[in-house]
Amino acid sequence: MANTFKVITRDLAPAAAGTPETIYTVQTGSTIVMLGMTLCNVHTSQVTASVTLESTTTQTSQTQNTTAHLIKDVAIPSGSTLVPLEGKINMNVGDILKVDCSVSDKLSVTMSYMEIT
């Protein structure tokens, strides 16, 4: 198995407030470990942000996963950065990470991860 460190960036997200933007979808043949994430408010006033993980995988002898909030409606002051990830999160094939904001195109997003293939 190969481990590759990668980063994803979005200069402005989401395209429409109230419509979460997909930042990453785990591709067939890989698993990832999300290592870090930052959300930077590039607006001239405070915004609120949410990050969700949509997962439909089922672990052995467990109930099926659903959508979970990593953060929900957290205020980020103008020009400030929020780090919504305290620890590592494993993501399986088909899992989707999404970001939303109270104002369109006002979050700059960075996500670092290790891809295992």
N, C-alpha and C positions, 0 to 999 in steps of 0.2 A: 504494500500500500504506500502510495506517495502522499506526502503532506506538503501542501503549498500555501504559503502565506499570501493573502490578497487584500485589496482594499476597494471599496466602492464609494464613489462620491456623487452627490447631487448638488449642483450650485443653488438651485431653487426648487422647493417642493412644498406642498403638493400643487399640481396644476390648478386644482379647484378646492377651495376650503370646504370641508365636510365630505370630501371624496378622497379617502386614503389612497396614497400613491404607493405602488409596489416598488420597494427598494431592491429586494432580492427574492428569487425563487430557487430553491435547491434543485439542481438538475439531476436527471437520471444517472446513476452510477457514482454518485458522490454523497457524502455527508459533510456538514461543516460544523465548526465550532466557532460561534460568534465570540470574538475576543474583546471588542470594544465598539462604542458608538458615541458620537457627539452630534448634538443638534444646536445650531447657532441661529439666533434670531437676527436676521438682517433687515428687519423692519424698523421704522422710526418710533414705534411704540410697542408695548407689551403684546405678546401673543400667547395662546395656549397650544400645547402640542400633545399628541397621543401617538403611541407606538404599539402595534399589535403583531402577534405571531399567530398566523392561521396554520393549523396542523390537523390533518385528518388521519394521521398514522395511529395505529393501535399497537401498543407493546404487549407482549405475551402476558396473559392473565390480567390485563388492565382494561379499563373502559377506553373508548375511542377518544382521541384528543379533539379539541374544538379550538375556537379562537380565544386567545388570552391577551390581556393588556399587560404590556411591560410598564407603560405609564399611561395615564388617562387625564386629559385636560389639565396638564401641568403648566403653570405660568412661567414664561421665560421673558425677563425684561429685555428691552431694546439693547442690542449689541452684546448680549450675554450668551454664554454657551451652557448647555445642560448635558450631563453625561448620564443617560438613563439606565446604564448597564452596570450593575455592581459586581457581577461575576460572569462566568462563561455560560453560554447557552448552546446546547447541541441542537442542530436542525437536520431533519431527515429529508429524503427525496419528496418533493412536492410541497414542502413547508414554505410559507410565504411571509416575509417581513414587510409591514406597511407602516407608513408615516402619514399623519394628518396634522393640520394646523388650522387655527381659527381664521387665518388670512391666507389667501392663495399666494404661492411663490415667495414665501417669507422665511423658510427654513433652509439652511445649508446643512446637508447631512453627510457624515462620514461614518462608514462601518468597516472595521477590520475583522478578518476571519481567517481561519485555517481550513482549507479544503482537503478532505481525505478522499482519495480516489483509488 
